[in-house]
Amino acid sequence: MINTFRLLLVMLLVTSCNSTDKKNNNADYSANTTNNTLDPQLKDSYERGKAVYNDLCITCHMSNGEGAPKAFPPLAQSDYLKNNQEASIKGVKKGISGKIVVNGITYNSVMTPLGLSDEEVADVMNYINNSWGNNYGKMITAEDVIKVIKN
């Protein structure tokens, strides 16, 4: 019974993420290339974060960071990400549930904790903070993650 429920949940996620009813955006964030101006330390973290993202996050937030309409919020050009870095770090580390508003749209879904280390959280945050047109400032370190989680 539980296995059947899990299979149905996976099928629902796959079909919702592959919807043909996509909105037409003027901006194209599909070319997700590393910003050549990143300093070497940030670039290394970015590359590690890209691997984490491609393993765990891409299913819901998509390769272009645009998410899935009405289900999973976008990370590309996300006002929530930009204005709520600490909440975003906590969400990546501990999961998140309940309503959040991203770019004027309310999302009410669940992101379960992914079991990431503090360094993996920092790396994936550095990746999403510097991808798809995002450029949100300073590099996040594992120490920053620890401080945010303690508060």
C-alpha positions as CSV (number, residue, x, y, z in Angstrom):
1,M,0.0,0.0,0.0
2,I,2.8,2.4,0.9
3,N,4.7,1.5,-2.2
4,T,1.7,2.1,-4.3
5,F,1.2,5.5,-2.7
6,R,4.9,6.4,-3.3
7,L,4.6,5.3,-7.0
8,L,1.5,7.5,-7.4
9,L,3.2,10.4,-5.8
10,V,6.3,10.1,-8.1
11,M,4.0,9.8,-11.1
12,L,2.1,12.9,-10.1
13,L,5.3,14.9,-9.6
14,V,6.7,13.8,-13.0
15,T,3.5,14.6,-14.8
16,S,3.1,18.0,-13.1
17,C,6.7,18.9,-13.9
18,N,6.3,18.0,-17.5
19,S,3.2,20.0,-18.1
20,T,2.7,21.3,-21.7
21,D,0.9,24.3,-20.3
22,K,4.0,26.4,-19.8
23,K,3.9,30.2,-19.7
24,N,5.9,32.0,-22.3
25,N,8.7,34.0,-20.6
26,N,10.5,36.8,-22.4
27,A,13.8,36.0,-20.6
28,D,15.6,32.8,-21.4
29,Y,17.5,31.4,-18.4
30,S,18.1,28.0,-19.9
31,A,21.8,28.9,-20.7
32,N,23.1,28.4,-17.2
33,T,26.7,29.0,-17.6
34,T,29.2,29.9,-14.9
35,N,29.8,33.6,-14.5
36,N,33.4,34.0,-15.6
37,T,33.8,36.9,-13.1
38,L,33.5,34.6,-10.1
39,D,36.5,34.5,-7.9
40,P,38.2,31.0,-7.8
41,Q,36.9,30.0,-4.4
42,L,33.3,30.9,-5.3
43,K,33.7,29.2,-8.6
44,D,34.7,26.0,-6.9
45,S,31.8,26.2,-4.6
46,Y,29.5,27.0,-7.5
47,E,30.6,23.8,-9.4
48,R,30.1,21.6,-6.3
49,G,26.7,23.2,-5.8
50,K,25.8,22.6,-9.4
51,A,26.4,18.9,-8.8
52,V,24.2,18.9,-5.7
53,Y,21.5,20.8,-7.6
54,N,21.6,18.4,-10.5
55,D,21.3,15.4,-8.1
56,L,18.6,16.7,-5.8
57,C,16.9,19.9,-6.8
58,I,16.5,19.8,-10.6
59,T,13.4,17.5,-10.4
60,C,11.3,20.2,-8.9
61,H,13.0,23.5,-9.7
62,M,14.0,22.5,-13.2
63,S,17.2,22.9,-15.1
64,N,16.4,26.5,-15.9
65,G,15.5,27.3,-12.2
66,E,12.0,28.3,-13.2
67,G,10.3,25.7,-11.0
68,A,6.9,24.2,-11.8
69,P,3.9,26.5,-12.0
70,K,1.7,26.5,-8.8
71,A,3.7,23.6,-7.4
72,F,7.4,24.5,-6.9
73,P,8.6,28.1,-6.8
74,P,11.2,29.5,-9.2
75,L,14.8,30.1,-8.2
76,A,15.6,32.1,-11.3
77,Q,15.1,35.8,-10.7
78,S,13.4,35.0,-7.4
79,D,12.6,37.9,-5.1
80,Y,12.1,35.5,-2.2
81,L,15.6,34.1,-2.6
82,K,17.1,37.5,-2.9
83,N,15.3,39.0,0.1
84,N,15.3,35.9,2.3
85,Q,18.7,34.4,2.2
86,E,18.6,33.1,5.8
87,A,15.2,31.6,5.3
88,S,16.4,30.0,2.0
89,I,19.4,28.5,3.8
90,K,17.2,27.1,6.5
91,G,14.9,25.7,3.8
92,V,17.7,24.0,2.0
93,K,19.1,22.6,5.3
94,K,15.9,21.7,7.2
95,G,13.2,21.7,4.5
96,I,10.3,24.1,4.3
97,S,6.5,23.9,4.4
98,G,3.7,26.3,4.4
99,K,2.9,29.4,2.3
100,I,5.7,31.5,0.7
101,V,5.2,34.2,-1.9
102,V,7.7,34.2,-4.7
103,N,7.5,36.9,-7.4
104,G,3.9,37.7,-6.4
105,I,2.7,34.1,-6.5
106,T,1.8,32.1,-3.4
107,Y,3.2,28.6,-3.1
108,N,2.0,26.2,-0.4
109,S,4.0,23.0,-0.8
110,V,6.6,21.0,1.1
111,M,10.3,20.6,0.5
112,T,11.6,17.9,2.7
113,P,15.1,18.0,4.3
114,L,17.6,16.6,1.9
115,G,20.2,15.6,4.4
116,L,22.8,17.9,3.1
117,S,26.0,18.9,5.0
118,D,26.6,22.5,5.9
119,E,29.1,22.7,3.1
120,E,26.7,21.2,0.6
121,V,24.1,23.7,1.6
122,A,26.6,26.6,1.2
123,D,27.6,25.2,-2.2
124,V,24.1,24.8,-3.6
125,M,23.2,28.3,-2.3
126,N,26.2,29.7,-4.1
127,Y,25.1,27.9,-7.3
128,I,21.5,29.2,-7.2
129,N,22.6,32.7,-6.1
130,N,24.8,32.9,-9.2
131,S,22.7,31.2,-11.8
132,W,19.8,32.1,-14.2
133,G,20.5,35.8,-13.9
134,N,20.8,35.8,-10.1
135,N,23.7,37.7,-8.6
136,Y,22.9,38.0,-4.9
137,G,26.2,39.2,-3.4
138,K,28.7,37.5,-1.1
139,M,29.8,33.9,-1.0
140,I,28.0,31.7,1.5
141,T,30.2,29.5,3.6
142,A,29.6,26.4,5.8
143,E,30.2,28.7,8.8
144,D,27.4,31.0,7.5
145,V,25.1,28.0,7.3
146,I,25.9,27.0,10.9
147,K,25.2,30.5,12.2
148,V,21.9,30.7,10.3
149,I,20.8,27.3,11.6
150,K,21.7,28.2,15.2
151,N,19.5,31.3,15.1
